[in-house]
């Protein structure tokens, strides 16, 4: 095997602190930072904490959610309930999460087409 190159660590100049923007804070690895720290940094210099939170969720990276290995009768019950409530699949998923106590904004607020 060939030589293995390691990336040199970046040195931070402590004399001249660099102001981070919200986009830089959102792209940094979150392994060592808690969600609260990331949200508080995104909220900084915003008129409304709620608006900053919704904006951060709206611009967040997206991923697919699947329910593999779920018994068919449970999926059918979920589909029947979703249709009974008149919701789309994603809206019903958000509905379930809100009923569990998570503070998730409305589907209209989270709509990816509103990203700016």
N, C-alpha and C positions, 0 to 999 in steps of 0.2 A: 504494500500500500504506500501511497505517496505521503509526503509530509502533511501534517494537519495544521492548518493555520487557525490561530485564534484571533478574535477581534480585540484590538487594544481598547481598554476602557477609556471613555471620554473623561477628561479632567474638567472639573467645574471651577470656574474662576469665582472665588468667594468675595472678591473685592467689588465686582460689578454684577449684581444679581440680574438675571434675565427674567423679564415678566413673561409668564406663559399665557398663551391665548387659550380659549375654550377648546378649539380644535386640537391643539397640541395636548391638552390634558386628556382629551377623549381618546387619543391614539396611543398614549403611553400604556405599557403593560400594567395590569391591575393586580399582579400577583402580590406585591408588597403593600398595596394601598387598599384601604377599605372602601366600600361603596359610599359610605358617608363622607369620606374625605374627597372623593371624586365629585360627588354632587355638590358639596360645599364650595369646591373650587369652580365648578361650572356656574354656580349661582352668584359668585362674586361679581360685583359691579352690574348687577341686573336689578331692574326696578321691582320684580316680583319673583320670589323663590319658586312659586308654582309654575310660572311661565318658563323659567329657566329649566325646571325639571321636565316639563312637557317637551320643550325644545331639545333637551338632551336625549329623551326617549325617541323623539321623532327622527333625530339624526343618527341614532345608534345603529350599529351593524345589525343586519337581519339574518335570521337563520330559519330553516324549516323545522317544523315540529311534527313528529309522527307518533302514532300510537301502535307500534308493532307489538305483537304478542298479546293484544287485548282480545278477550273473548267476543265473538260476533254478537251475542245477545246484549252485551253492554254497549257496544257501538250502536246497535239498533235503538237501544233505549236513549242514548245520547242524541241520536239523529231525530227521534220522535219528539223529544223535549225541545230540541233546538227549533224544529219546525213549528211546534206548539207556541213557542215564544216569538216566532217570526224573526229569528236572528240568523245571520250567516255563521259559518263555522268559526271564524276568527272572533267575531263579536260574542258568540256563545262561550268561547274559551276565556275571553276577557271577563264576561259575566260571572263565570265560575270562580275566577281568581278574585274578583271584587267581593263575591260572597264569602270567600275565605278570609277576607280582611285586608287584602293588599290594596294600596292606594294607586289604582290604575286609572288614568284619565279616560275620557270617553273615546270611542272609536273615531269620531270625527276629528278630535284633537290629535290623535295619533296617526292619522292618515298620512302615508308616506308622500302623497302628492303635495302635502303642505310643507315639505322640507324646503328650507330656504338658506 
